[in-house]
């Protein structure tokens, strides 16, 4: 029996406790907004990487389809020429 590869997904969570002496809450809001911005940017970068990977795959698939179509059309034209008695 072969060995099955095992993928372990790991998550890291960070908890931050900040003691604010004045109760205005401005620093807390700033930190929350910066954290949300960081998470949003992280997700955006991951999404763009996925889109780029899929786009590259699409382009390579289209190129391979064009090569295959060219080969099939060449075979078809050679067979047609042979059937019509044209020597190539």
N, C-alpha and C positions, 0 to 999 in steps of 0.2 A: 504494500500500500504506500502510496506517495504521501508526502507531508503536505497538508493544506496550509497555505499562507494565512496568517491571522493579522487582521488589521485592528489596531487599537486606536480608537479615537480618544483624544485627550482634550479636556476643556480646562481652561484656567480662568478662575474668577478672582477678582481683586476687590476687596472691601476696604474702603477708606472712611475713617471717622475723623471729622474735623471739629474742633471746639472753637466756636466763634464767640468772642467776648461781647461784641455789640449785637443786638438782636435785629439788625436791619435786614439780614438775609441776603445781602447783595453778593457776598462771596460765594455763598451756597448756590445761588442761581447761576453765577458765572461758571462755577465748577460743573454744575449739571448741564449747562448749555455746551460747555467744551467737551464733556464726556459724550453727550448725544451727537455732537458734530463729529467727534472721532469715530464713533460707532457707525454713523452714516457714511463717512468717507471710507471706512474699512469695507463696508458692504458694497459701496459703489466700485471700489477697486476690484473686489472679488467678482462682482457681476461683469465688469468690463473685461476681466481676464477670461471669464467663461464665454462671453460674446465673441471675443477675439479668437479663442480656440475653435468655436463653432464656425466662425466665418472662414478661418483657414481650412477647416475640414470641407466646407461647402465649395470653396475654390478648387481644392484638390479633387473633389468628386466631379466637378464640372470638367476639369481638365482631363480626367480619366475617361469620362463619358465621351468627350470630343475625340480622344484617341481611338476609343473603341468604335465609335460611329465611322470614323475615317477608315479604319481597317475593314469594317463590314461593307461600306460603300465601295471600297476598292475591289473587294472580292466580288461584289455584285456586278460592278462594271466590267471586270475581266470575264466573268461568266456570260454576261450579255454580249460582249464583243465576240467571244468564242461561239456563242449560239448564232450570231449573225454572220459568222464566217470571216470576221475581221482579225487579221493577224497583228498582234502587238509586238 
